[in-house]
């Protein structure tokens, strides 16, 4: 699966997703794109999944008809706010 991590997604989660191709928005030069532009760029590049920590994205964007799946990571670990690793480590 081709996965895109947005700028807030912890890069350490890459280790929890073996067998998948993962790119970061920063590495693609997309870290300054708005949510809508990021979703458009991800779809145009063939990404199948966008992992984000932006809880507002589902309220700010019309997600109906999108070809890219969206997973919003929530929670805290070690006092730092980011995704719940347990839910992110499920097989995709």
ABEGO torsion letter per residue (X at the ends): XBBBBBAABBAAAAAABBGBBBBBAAAAGAAABBAAAAAAAAAAAGBABBBBABAAAAAABBABGBABBBBBBBEBBGGBBBBBAAAAABBX
